[in-house]
């Protein structure tokens, strides 16, 4: 890709912090963060990420660096977070390759739970400032008016497009989550198939470390148990697959969730799914997540005691 369209600040930033300016663009993504895959003048390839500086980035990158140092399969940060105007910017190694694991069966749920358990065990040994505020899709702990966290892109749209069952499910799940009273830990809050890469049965990379969160362990595991199968548009895994995920996670971590923790896990799976279904409804996205939520909400609410 040509260099046209690359922000003016990026070439100087690369020269200062990476020892050479960009001579080519490998890829560009502009979703939650602005991400560039770049070829530098010296011949190396790097990834530069920039996002609005809400105070989370430094903790996320520091935690990612600790895991990379220990050999966890993730891209190694090459710089700390650097402020560029209103942006938080850092560079990390380019870690291409691997395939997305497709499917939502209980067997695949167990494979993903093994990864999540390993990831959470590694993060348990990392001490950073809590990366707050939490990412919007798990920000049930917000203090904004109404049930949803304030997000201009979504709040300015016609809310009548959101089916009532999504709103009701989110409200009931959120009440259960806020009543949990469990200690918070550091964890990955966007544990989706699209953020993992595999080489055969071997995990090659976990991506999207911008999405670390500060929530109870059971809530993080619960959110992951519902989202692990999302390989594109967000969806919700079958109840039996989430159940297999949570059982495998507890076995590997060698701890059994209390009744309250299990209820919290099921509530978290619902709130994240409801958030995603609302976003899809407002933005004209895939209805798959809404369909799965409609079909599963009663059972998941029952398990959450919500």
C-alpha positions in Angstrom: 0.0 0.0 0.0 1.3 3.5 -0.7 2.2 5.9 2.1 -0.5 8.4 1.1 -3.0 8.6 3.8 -0.5 8.0 6.6 -0.8 10.7 9.3 1.8 13.4 9.1 3.1 12.7 12.6 3.8 9.0 11.9 7.0 9.2 9.9 8.7 11.4 12.4 7.4 9.3 15.3 8.9 6.1 13.7 12.2 7.8 13.0 12.5 9.0 16.6 11.3 5.9 18.4 12.1 3.1 16.0 15.2 4.4 14.2 13.8 4.7 10.8 10.8 6.1 8.9 8.2 4.0 7.0 8.8 3.2 3.4 5.7 1.0 2.9 2.3 0.2 4.4 1.6 -3.5 5.0 -2.0 -2.9 6.2 -4.2 -0.3 7.9 -7.1 -0.8 10.3 -9.3 1.9 11.7 -11.8 0.6 14.2 -11.4 1.1 18.0 -7.7 1.9 17.4 -5.8 3.2 14.4 -3.4 0.4 13.4 -0.6 0.5 10.8 1.5 -2.3 9.7 4.7 -0.6 8.4 7.9 -1.5 6.6 10.7 0.7 7.9 13.6 2.1 6.0 16.0 -0.3 7.7 14.0 -3.3 6.3 12.1 -4.3 9.4 8.3 -4.6 9.8 6.4 -3.2 12.8 2.9 -2.4 13.9 2.1 1.0 15.2 -1.1 1.5 17.2 -2.8 4.8 18.1 -5.9 5.3 20.1 -7.6 8.1 22.0 -5.7 8.5 25.2 -8.2 7.6 27.9 -5.6 6.5 30.4 -5.8 2.8 29.7 -3.1 2.3 27.1 0.0 2.4 29.4 -1.2 -0.4 31.6 -2.3 -2.5 28.7 1.0 -2.3 26.9 3.0 -2.8 30.1 1.0 -6.0 30.8 1.5 -7.2 27.2 5.2 -6.6 27.5 5.4 -8.7 30.7 3.6 -11.7 29.0 5.8 -11.4 25.9 8.9 -11.5 28.1 7.7 -14.7 29.7 7.2 -16.4 26.3 3.4 -16.0 26.1 2.4 -16.0 22.4 1.7 -12.4 21.7 3.4 -9.5 19.9 6.2 -7.9 21.9 5.9 -4.2 22.4 8.9 -2.3 21.0 8.1 1.1 22.7 6.2 2.2 25.7 3.1 4.3 25.2 4.0 7.8 23.9 1.5 10.7 23.8 1.0 12.4 20.4 -1.5 15.2 20.9 -4.7 13.4 22.1 -3.4 10.0 21.0 -1.6 7.2 22.9 0.8 5.6 20.5 3.1 2.5 20.8 4.8 0.1 18.4 5.0 -3.7 18.6 6.6 -6.4 16.6 4.8 -7.7 13.5 3.5 -11.2 14.2 1.7 -12.4 11.1 0.5 -15.8 10.2 -1.7 -18.4 11.9 -5.4 -19.2 11.2 -8.6 -18.3 13.0 -10.2 -21.3 14.7 -13.8 -21.5 13.4 -16.7 -23.0 15.3 -18.6 -22.9 18.6 -18.8 -26.5 19.6 -18.0 -27.7 23.2 -14.8 -29.2 22.0 -13.6 -25.8 20.6 -14.9 -24.1 23.7 -12.5 -26.3 25.8 -9.6 -25.5 23.5 -10.3 -21.8 23.9 -10.8 -22.1 27.7 -7.3 -23.7 28.0 -5.8 -20.6 26.3 -7.9 -18.2 28.5 -6.9 -20.0 31.7 -3.2 -19.8 30.7 -3.6 -16.1 29.9 -5.3 -15.3 33.2 -2.7 -17.3 35.1 0.0 -15.2 33.5 -1.8 -11.9 34.1 -2.2 -12.9 37.8 1.5 -12.3 38.2 1.4 -8.8 36.5 1.1 -5.7 38.6 -0.1 -2.6 36.7 -2.5 0.2 37.4 -6.0 -1.0 36.6 -6.8 -0.2 32.9 -9.9 1.9 33.6 -12.4 2.8 32.3 -13.1 -0.7 31.1 -13.7 -1.3 27.4 -17.3 -0.3 26.5 -18.5 -3.8 25.7 -17.8 -4.9 29.3 -18.4 -1.5 31.0 -21.4 -2.5 33.0 -19.7 -0.8 35.9 -20.2 2.7 34.4 -21.7 5.6 36.2 -23.4 7.2 33.2 -27.2 7.9 33.1 -29.2 5.0 31.9 -28.3 1.3 31.5 -25.6 1.7 28.8 -22.2 3.4 29.0 -22.2 6.8 27.2 -20.9 6.4 23.6 -21.6 9.3 21.3 -21.5 7.1 18.1 -24.3 4.9 19.5 -26.3 7.3 21.7 -26.9 9.7 18.8 -28.8 7.0 16.8 -32.4 6.1 16.9 -32.8 3.9 19.9 -36.1 2.5 18.8 -34.0 0.3 16.5 -32.9 -1.7 19.5 -35.4 -4.5 20.4 -36.8 -4.3 23.9 -35.6 -7.8 24.8 -32.0 -6.6 24.4 -32.5 -3.7 26.8 -34.3 -5.8 29.3 -31.7 -8.6 29.2 -28.9 -6.1 29.7 -30.7 -4.4 32.6 -31.2 -7.7 34.4 -27.7 -8.9 33.8 -26.2 -5.6 34.9 -28.1 -5.7 38.2 -26.7 -9.1 38.9 -23.1 -8.0 38.0 -23.2 -4.9 40.1 -24.5 -6.9 43.1 -21.6 -9.4 42.8 -19.2 -7.7 45.2 -16.2 -9.8 44.0 -12.6 -8.7 43.9 -11.3 -7.4 40.5 -8.4 -8.8 38.6 -6.6 -8.0 35.3 -7.9 -9.9 32.3 -8.5 -10.0 28.5 -12.0 -8.7 27.7 -12.2 -9.2 24.0 -11.5 -13.0 23.9 -12.9 -13.7 20.4 -11.8 -16.1 17.7 -10.8 -13.2 15.5 -8.2 -12.2 18.1 -6.5 -15.6 18.2 -4.3 -17.3 15.7 -3.5 -21.0 15.5 -1.0 -23.2 13.7 -2.7 -26.5 13.7 -3.5 -27.2 17.4 -0.8 -24.9 18.5 -1.7 -21.4 19.6 0.4 -18.9 17.6 -0.8 -15.5 18.9 -3.3 -13.6 21.0 -4.0 -10.1 19.8 -5.9 -7.0 20.9 -4.2 -6.3 24.2 -5.8 -2.9 24.2 -8.9 -4.7 25.5 -7.6 -5.6 29.0 -10.1 -4.9 31.7 -10.4 -4.8 35.5 -13.3 -7.1 36.6 -13.9 -10.1 38.8 -12.2 -13.3 37.4 -15.6 -15.0 37.0 -17.0 -12.1 35.0 -14.0 -12.1 32.6 -14.3 -15.9 32.2 -18.0 -15.6 31.7 -17.7 -12.9 29.0 -15.1 -15.1 27.2 -17.3 -18.1 27.4 -19.9 -16.3 25.4 -17.7 -14.5 22.9 -15.0 -17.0 22.1 -16.6 -18.1 18.8 -16.9 -14.7 17.3 -14.8 -14.7 14.1 -16.3 -11.6 12.5 -19.6 -10.0 13.6 -20.1 -10.7 17.3 -22.3 -13.6 18.2 -23.1 -15.7 21.3 -21.9 -19.2 21.7 -24.4 -22.0 22.5 -25.2 -22.4 26.2 -23.7 -25.9 26.3 -20.4 -24.5 24.8 -20.3 -21.7 27.4 -20.9 -24.4 30.1 -18.0 -26.5 28.7 -15.8 -23.4 28.6 -16.4 -22.5 32.2 -16.0 -26.1 33.4 -12.7 -26.4 31.6 -11.5 -23.0 32.8 -12.1 -24.0 36.5 -10.4 -27.4 36.0 -7.3 -25.8 34.5 -7.1 -23.0 37.1 -7.7 -25.6 39.8 -10.3 -23.6 41.5 -14.1 -24.1 41.7 -16.3 -21.0 41.3 -18.7 -20.4 44.1 -22.4 -20.2 43.3 -22.1 -16.4 43.2 -19.2 -16.5 40.8 -21.0 -18.9 38.4 -24.0 -16.6 38.4 -21.7 -13.6 37.8 -20.1 -15.5 34.8 -23.4 -16.2 33.2 -24.5 -12.6 33.7 -21.3 -11.3 32.1 -21.8 -13.5 29.1 -25.3 -11.9 28.7 -24.3 -8.3 29.2 -21.5 -8.4 26.6 -23.8 -10.1 24.1 -26.6 -7.6 24.7 -24.1 -4.7 24.2 -23.0 -6.2 20.9 -26.5 -6.9 19.8 -27.5 -3.3 20.5 -24.5 -2.0 18.6 -25.4 -4.2 15.6 -29.0 -3.0 15.7 -28.0 0.6 15.8 -25.4 0.4 13.1 -27.1 -2.0 10.7 -24.8 -5.0 11.5 -25.4 -8.7 11.5 -28.5 -9.9 13.4 -26.8 -13.2 14.4 -25.9 -12.0 17.8 -29.4 -10.7 18.4 -30.9 -14.0 17.3 -28.7 -16.0 19.6 -29.4 -13.6 22.5 -33.1 -13.9 21.9 -32.9 -17.7 21.9 -30.7 -18.1 25.0 -31.5 -15.1 27.2 -34.0 -17.0 29.4 -31.7 -19.8 30.2 -28.7 -17.6 30.8 -30.7 -15.3 33.0 -31.9 -18.4 35.0 -28.3 -19.5 35.5 -27.3 -16.0 36.5 -30.2 -15.8 39.0 -31.1 -12.5 37.3 
